Amino acid sequence: MIVILEGPDGAGKTILAHQLAKKFNLEYRHEGPPPKELTDTLYYYGAILDQARGHRVVFDRLAFGERVYGPILRGHDTLGDTGWRMFKRLMYAVGAFPVLCYPSFKVCYEAWSSGRDELITVDRIDNFAKVYQRYELAEDDHYLYDWTVD
């Protein structure tokens, strides 16, 4: 079983990942941005996914974060449209279950602005709003999860 949790900062990914790891005896893995010296983002994320094949793993972020944060933090997405399409094929080939944690902007913003370490710092509210909006791109590729809705 491979579960991949994606979503904006403050969406509850880490809490959900730890709950799933405990309940279903999954290994917890947190993946942040790709290494700066990386030349092939698809290969990097594909190798991580391939290594998880046949294991019981829950990922707290994986490749989709690059689609969202890359353009905002570095000015470009190193995975690109073609790379994302290929990664999606890999995800489904290994039987991964992609989940988009996507509660309301208000819920995410309150958690994000609480002072926790996050990818986007508190002094950049405009960037946080951009991040939240860019996650709408993932709605068709992931199962949606909002912990604030019964």
Backbone bond lengths (Angstrom), bond angles and torsions (degrees), N, CA, C in turn:
res aa  C-N    CA-C-N  psi(-1)  N-CA   C-N-CA  omega(-1)  CA-C   N-CA-C  phi
1 M - - - 1.449 - - 1.527 108.44 -
2 I 1.310 115.67 126.58 1.463 121.97 176.12 1.519 107.79 -124.43
3 V 1.328 116.43 120.27 1.453 122.25 177.11 1.518 107.21 -114.83
4 I 1.321 116.66 132.62 1.463 121.88 178.50 1.520 108.21 -119.12
5 L 1.328 116.20 114.74 1.466 121.53 179.03 1.519 109.30 -99.55
6 E 1.301 115.87 126.80 1.462 122.33 176.82 1.516 107.89 -125.72
7 G 1.316 116.70 164.37 1.450 121.35 177.09 1.510 110.76 150.80
8 P 1.326 116.35 166.58 1.464 120.43 -178.80 1.532 111.59 -68.67
9 D 1.319 114.58 163.43 1.457 120.17 173.79 1.527 108.61 -53.22
10 G 1.324 116.30 138.97 1.458 120.77 177.00 1.519 115.28 82.40
11 A 1.342 117.65 7.89 1.462 120.73 -176.22 1.524 113.88 -84.81
12 G 1.326 117.66 -8.25 1.465 120.75 179.15 1.513 114.51 96.29
13 K 1.339 118.19 14.49 1.464 121.89 -178.51 1.524 112.31 -59.67
14 T 1.306 116.25 -48.16 1.462 120.43 -175.40 1.525 111.54 -65.01
15 I 1.313 116.66 -43.34 1.470 120.22 178.07 1.523 109.63 -61.49
16 L 1.339 117.26 -47.97 1.455 120.85 179.39 1.523 110.93 -62.32
17 A 1.323 117.20 -43.03 1.469 120.44 -179.33 1.524 111.40 -59.24
18 H 1.328 117.25 -44.09 1.466 120.10 179.04 1.527 111.33 -67.08
19 Q 1.316 117.46 -37.12 1.465 120.34 177.49 1.532 110.75 -64.61
20 L 1.333 116.55 -44.45 1.461 120.46 178.92 1.523 111.07 -65.25
21 A 1.330 116.47 -40.74 1.464 120.60 179.48 1.524 110.70 -59.80
22 K 1.311 115.36 -44.05 1.467 119.72 -179.43 1.527 111.66 -69.03
23 K 1.315 116.87 -48.14 1.464 121.04 -175.16 1.524 112.70 -67.01
24 F 1.333 117.25 -38.62 1.459 120.57 -174.36 1.531 113.47 -110.81
25 N 1.329 116.25 12.47 1.462 121.89 178.65 1.541 111.18 54.89
26 L 1.330 115.40 53.13 1.462 122.12 179.37 1.516 110.16 -103.22
27 E 1.310 116.07 148.93 1.469 121.11 171.61 1.526 107.30 -75.10
28 Y 1.321 117.03 134.19 1.466 121.97 177.84 1.518 108.46 -91.87
29 R 1.346 116.47 130.17 1.464 121.17 175.67 1.520 108.83 -133.12
30 H 1.311 116.16 129.48 1.463 120.77 174.31 1.518 107.71 -107.51
31 E 1.311 115.98 126.43 1.466 121.07 177.52 1.517 108.34 -117.10
32 G 1.298 116.19 126.12 1.455 121.06 177.42 1.512 110.08 -99.22
33 P 1.327 115.81 -152.38 1.459 119.20 179.60 1.527 110.96 -66.05
34 P 1.326 116.95 155.69 1.466 119.42 178.52 1.531 110.27 -67.04
35 P 1.333 117.47 155.76 1.474 119.84 178.13 1.529 111.40 -57.39
36 K 1.323 116.52 145.46 1.469 121.17 -176.84 1.521 113.05 -62.00
37 E 1.318 117.55 -34.66 1.468 121.03 -176.67 1.528 112.88 -82.88
38 L 1.310 117.51 2.84 1.460 123.09 -176.32 1.524 111.13 -63.96
39 T 1.331 115.65 138.29 1.471 119.69 177.54 1.521 112.86 -109.80
40 D 1.336 118.37 -18.17 1.457 120.68 -178.72 1.529 109.23 -136.36
41 T 1.325 115.98 93.64 1.462 121.53 -175.99 1.518 111.87 -65.48
42 L 1.318 117.76 -39.62 1.459 120.58 179.06 1.530 110.01 -60.97
43 Y 1.318 117.05 -45.54 1.470 120.14 178.88 1.528 110.39 -61.34
44 Y 1.319 116.92 -42.71 1.469 121.61 -179.04 1.533 110.77 -58.79
45 Y 1.331 116.77 -54.70 1.461 120.02 -178.45 1.531 111.52 -70.37
46 G 1.322 116.54 -35.01 1.463 119.76 177.03 1.519 111.97 -62.96
47 A 1.331 117.10 -39.28 1.470 121.10 178.44 1.528 110.72 -65.43
48 I 1.325 117.22 -40.36 1.472 120.86 177.64 1.521 109.44 -61.17
49 L 1.322 115.85 -45.93 1.458 120.73 -179.81 1.526 110.97 -64.98
50 D 1.326 116.91 -42.22 1.456 120.56 -179.61 1.530 111.00 -63.20
51 Q 1.334 117.26 -38.80 1.463 120.91 178.08 1.526 111.66 -65.22
52 A 1.315 116.85 -25.70 1.465 120.90 179.74 1.530 112.08 -82.55
53 R 1.314 116.65 -14.64 1.473 121.28 -178.73 1.527 110.07 -53.99
54 G 1.329 115.81 129.65 1.457 120.64 178.90 1.521 114.28 82.07
55 H 1.332 117.26 -0.24 1.464 121.50 179.10 1.522 109.63 -109.30
56 R 1.298 114.75 168.63 1.468 121.81 178.00 1.524 106.66 -105.18
57 V 1.338 115.94 101.42 1.462 121.51 -171.20 1.524 110.27 -135.39
58 V 1.334 115.34 142.50 1.461 120.38 167.85 1.535 106.38 -119.78
59 F 1.321 115.26 123.96 1.464 121.57 178.06 1.522 109.91 -96.49
60 D 1.299 115.80 128.08 1.458 123.91 172.10 1.525 104.43 -95.04
61 R 1.311 116.81 89.24 1.461 127.76 -171.88 1.526 110.01 81.04
62 L 1.319 113.56 148.24 1.460 119.88 170.26 1.522 107.18 -151.94
63 A 1.305 119.46 -118.01 1.462 121.27 -170.29 1.515 115.00 -80.50
64 F 1.336 118.87 -31.77 1.456 118.30 -173.09 1.525 112.78 -65.08
65 G 1.315 117.12 -26.87 1.462 119.77 177.15 1.524 112.38 -56.12
66 E 1.334 116.99 -32.80 1.464 120.29 177.82 1.521 110.71 -64.90
67 R 1.329 117.49 -35.18 1.465 121.43 179.02 1.528 111.04 -65.31
68 V 1.334 115.78 -30.82 1.459 121.00 -176.83 1.524 111.52 -92.03
69 Y 1.323 116.79 -54.64 1.460 121.19 -172.46 1.525 113.65 -80.61
70 G 1.338 117.64 -29.72 1.465 120.55 -178.61 1.520 113.35 -52.67
71 P 1.348 118.29 -54.13 1.458 119.39 -179.16 1.535 113.47 -63.21
72 I 1.311 116.94 -30.66 1.465 120.23 -177.11 1.526 111.48 -81.63
73 L 1.333 116.85 -42.67 1.465 119.99 -176.69 1.524 113.63 -87.31
74 R 1.368 117.33 -32.46 1.462 120.46 -175.79 1.521 113.83 -120.71
75 G 1.324 117.15 -3.78 1.452 120.15 179.36 1.513 114.44 87.26
76 H 1.334 117.32 -3.44 1.466 119.48 177.55 1.529 110.45 -160.04
77 D 1.319 113.89 158.24 1.460 123.47 178.74 1.520 106.81 -101.07
78 T 1.323 117.70 112.79 1.467 120.38 -175.82 1.525 113.26 -75.27
79 L 1.322 118.05 -8.96 1.458 120.93 177.97 1.530 110.52 -88.41
80 G 1.313 117.10 -43.80 1.460 121.28 178.23 1.516 113.20 72.59
81 D 1.323 115.95 170.27 1.463 121.50 -178.42 1.527 111.73 -61.93
82 T 1.329 116.89 -45.99 1.462 120.72 -179.10 1.522 110.60 -64.73
83 G 1.326 116.71 -44.16 1.457 120.61 178.61 1.515 111.81 -61.53
84 W 1.336 116.89 -40.00 1.457 119.67 178.54 1.525 111.37 -65.59
85 R 1.334 116.78 -41.85 1.471 119.29 178.02 1.532 110.82 -61.01
86 M 1.327 116.78 -40.39 1.466 120.27 178.55 1.527 110.63 -67.80
87 F 1.323 116.78 -41.30 1.461 119.36 179.69 1.529 110.76 -63.16
88 K 1.331 116.82 -40.29 1.470 119.80 177.24 1.525 110.42 -58.77
89 R 1.310 117.48 -41.19 1.465 120.39 177.70 1.523 110.68 -61.82
90 L 1.329 116.43 -41.67 1.467 120.21 177.66 1.526 110.86 -63.47
91 M 1.338 115.91 -42.56 1.468 120.30 179.55 1.520 110.74 -55.82
92 Y 1.307 116.12 -49.78 1.453 120.03 -177.26 1.525 111.49 -72.04
93 A 1.328 117.93 -30.97 1.467 121.00 178.57 1.526 111.70 -64.86
94 V 1.326 117.31 -34.12 1.473 120.01 179.51 1.522 111.90 -92.53
95 G 1.323 116.80 1.71 1.462 120.70 177.71 1.516 114.10 77.73
96 A 1.322 116.69 24.64 1.469 120.00 179.31 1.527 110.54 -70.23
97 F 1.308 114.97 149.56 1.462 122.74 -179.00 1.531 107.13 -113.21
98 P 1.357 118.36 97.98 1.468 120.67 -177.92 1.535 111.57 -83.02
99 V 1.320 115.70 131.47 1.468 121.99 -178.08 1.521 108.82 -126.47
100 L 1.322 116.17 129.87 1.462 121.64 174.42 1.520 108.22 -99.98
101 C 1.325 116.57 111.00 1.461 121.99 174.10 1.520 106.04 -81.24
102 Y 1.336 116.15 114.94 1.458 118.60 -169.28 1.522 111.73 -146.48
103 P 1.357 116.55 66.07 1.464 117.89 172.85 1.534 109.71 -70.86
104 S 1.297 117.22 -178.66 1.464 121.14 -176.69 1.528 111.68 -61.32
105 F 1.326 114.83 158.90 1.462 120.81 176.78 1.525 109.67 -55.84
106 K 1.321 117.31 -43.42 1.464 121.70 -177.83 1.528 111.32 -58.88
107 V 1.316 117.12 -45.90 1.471 121.33 179.83 1.525 110.26 -61.66
108 C 1.326 116.96 -48.15 1.468 120.67 -179.91 1.524 111.26 -63.84
109 Y 1.320 116.48 -42.89 1.462 120.38 -179.03 1.525 111.14 -62.06
110 E 1.315 117.60 -43.26 1.470 120.38 -179.87 1.523 110.93 -63.37
111 A 1.312 117.57 -41.92 1.464 120.48 178.20 1.530 110.61 -67.45
112 W 1.321 116.57 -43.13 1.459 122.12 -178.47 1.526 111.49 -63.93
113 S 1.315 117.28 -39.75 1.466 120.77 -176.09 1.527 112.58 -84.39
114 S 1.338 117.56 6.20 1.471 120.91 -179.31 1.523 113.29 -75.70
115 G 1.328 117.64 -7.32 1.457 120.44 177.96 1.518 114.46 102.28
116 R 1.330 117.30 1.78 1.469 120.20 177.39 1.521 109.99 -69.57
117 D 1.325 116.36 157.96 1.462 120.24 173.51 1.524 109.19 -69.66
118 E 1.308 116.87 123.88 1.455 122.20 178.72 1.524 108.76 -138.30
119 L 1.326 117.26 170.86 1.461 120.67 -178.84 1.527 112.32 -69.48
120 I 1.303 116.93 -36.15 1.466 121.21 177.56 1.524 106.72 -103.70
121 T 1.338 116.76 127.86 1.461 119.64 -176.81 1.521 111.42 -79.22
122 V 1.324 115.62 157.87 1.462 122.81 -173.80 1.526 113.13 -59.84
123 D 1.307 119.23 -27.25 1.462 120.29 -177.30 1.535 112.61 -78.27
124 R 1.314 117.83 5.30 1.463 120.40 -177.08 1.524 111.08 -124.39
125 I 1.323 117.05 60.77 1.463 122.35 -178.18 1.521 112.22 -58.73
126 D 1.331 117.30 -36.67 1.461 119.27 179.48 1.526 110.54 -62.01
127 N 1.322 117.02 -37.75 1.460 120.06 177.66 1.526 111.62 -69.38
128 F 1.332 117.05 -35.94 1.464 119.29 178.15 1.527 110.13 -62.19
129 A 1.310 117.06 -42.47 1.469 120.64 178.74 1.533 110.25 -62.77
130 K 1.329 117.63 -39.33 1.462 121.02 177.84 1.527 110.92 -64.23
131 V 1.341 115.90 -42.36 1.461 120.33 178.40 1.517 110.17 -59.85
132 Y 1.311 116.34 -50.11 1.468 120.42 -178.27 1.528 110.30 -56.75
133 Q 1.310 116.97 -45.54 1.465 120.81 -178.33 1.521 112.03 -66.16
134 R 1.335 117.36 -36.63 1.472 119.99 -178.81 1.520 112.30 -66.73
135 Y 1.335 117.49 -23.87 1.459 118.79 178.19 1.523 112.25 -67.56
136 E 1.326 117.64 -14.82 1.458 119.59 174.62 1.525 111.13 -61.30
137 L 1.332 117.10 -23.54 1.462 121.29 178.13 1.525 111.76 -62.89
138 A 1.329 117.17 -24.47 1.468 121.53 -175.33 1.519 113.05 -89.22
139 E 1.308 118.17 -7.55 1.465 120.15 -172.89 1.524 113.31 -58.65
140 D 1.317 118.49 -33.62 1.457 120.70 -178.86 1.523 112.88 -80.97
141 D 1.323 117.77 -16.98 1.460 122.00 -174.51 1.524 113.55 -103.51
142 H 1.312 118.03 -6.63 1.460 122.37 -174.24 1.527 110.25 -132.77
143 Y 1.318 115.51 155.99 1.456 120.35 168.65 1.523 106.75 -75.76
144 L 1.296 117.94 134.43 1.463 121.71 -178.20 1.528 110.56 -86.59
145 Y 1.337 115.69 137.52 1.454 121.00 177.60 1.522 108.68 -136.70
146 D 1.311 115.99 125.67 1.464 122.38 176.37 1.522 106.84 -129.03
147 W 1.313 116.57 105.84 1.463 121.49 -175.79 1.528 112.59 -66.60
148 T 1.329 117.81 -12.55 1.473 120.10 -179.13 1.520 112.43 -86.01
149 V 1.337 117.27 -6.80 1.464 121.82 -179.64 1.525 108.93 -108.32
150 D 1.327 115.91 132.92 1.481 119.64 179.02 1.496 111.59 -73.68
